[in-house]
Amino acid sequence: VKEQTGVEKLTYVGMSSGTHTLFHSMATNPDFVDANLNLFVAMAPYLYVSEQVQEMNLFTANLAHFALRTGLCELLGIFQIADYFSVIGIFYHLLGLNFVAKTEEFMDQTVQ
């Protein structure tokens, strides 16, 4: 995104599990986050999940890596990994529901 737009730093807007993704990144790789983000907007964040299954997190991380590496994301029209590669996001996409598009429409209206 930075290469295509030419911006130095990005603004990250996450909702629900999208916030979880960046909170995890901030805790595990703060230098990367500092170098690439200027603002983090956490909408409806969740920070605690009772009895979260580590295997499911590993599965979705591996699935995202595989999909990016093989070009599967592009084939399926998936361009936002943080939103789609949560378990619920996968089901939304498979059912033809586009949660991300609704979020993008909202953000476009907000920015204007």
N, C-alpha and C positions, 0 to 999 in steps of 0.2 A: 504494500500500500504506500509506504514511504517513497519507494522508487517511482511509482506511477504518478503520485501527486506532487512529489518534490518537497513535501513538508519535512521539517526536522523531527518533530514529535507528534504523536497522535493523541487524540482524546478517546478514551475507552468508555463506552456506555454499556453496562451489563445489567441484566435482569435475572433475578433468581439464581439459577446455576451458573449463569454467566458471571455473576459477581464472585461466586465461589472459585471459579477458574482463576480470576485475577488475584483474589486474596491469597490463593495458594502460590501463584507466581511471585507475588510480592514477598511472601515468606521464604520461598526457596531460591529466588533469583532476583534480589532487589536491584542489583546493578543493571541488569537488562531492562527492568521496568523503569528505573531512573533515566536510562539512556534513551528510551523510546516513547515514554508517555508523559504528557504534560498535565493530564487531568483524568481522574477516574470517577465516574458517576455510577454509584451503586443503587439501583432501583430494586426494591423488594428483595434485599439480600437475605440469604440464609447463611448462618455461620455455624450452626450446630445441626447435625443429623443423627438422631438416635439410631444406634446399631447399623451404621452405614457399612456396607459390605465392601471390603477392600478389593475383592476379586472383580466386582462390577466396575469399580474405578479403573482397574488395570485393563479390563476388557475394553472399555470405551476409549481409553488412551491408545491402546494398541490398534483398535479399529480406526481411530482418527489418523494415526500414523500410516497405516496401510492404505487408507483411502487417499491420503495426500500423495503418498509415494507412487501409487499405481495410476493416478489420474482419475480414480473413481469419483471423486468429488466433482470434478468438472463434468464428467459424463452424466451424473445425477443432477447437476445444476445446484450443487451445494457450494457456497462461497464463504460461509461463516461457520467455522468449525465449533466455536464455543457454544453457539446456539443449537446446532444440529446434533452434535455428538454427546448430548446427554441422552439418557434413555428415553425421556419424554420427547425430546427433539427428533429422535429417529422415528418414533411412531407418528409424530406430526407429519414428517416428510413422507413416510410410506403411505399415509392416508390422504396425501395430497393437500394437506392443510399447510398454509404458509405463514407461520407465526412470525418469522423474521420480516417478511414483507410488511405486515401490519406494523411492526415496530419501526421499520424504516420510514413508512408513510408518516407515522406519528413524529419521528425525529425530523423529517423534512419540513413538516408543518411548523414544528417548534423553532427550527433554525431560521425559517423565513420570518 
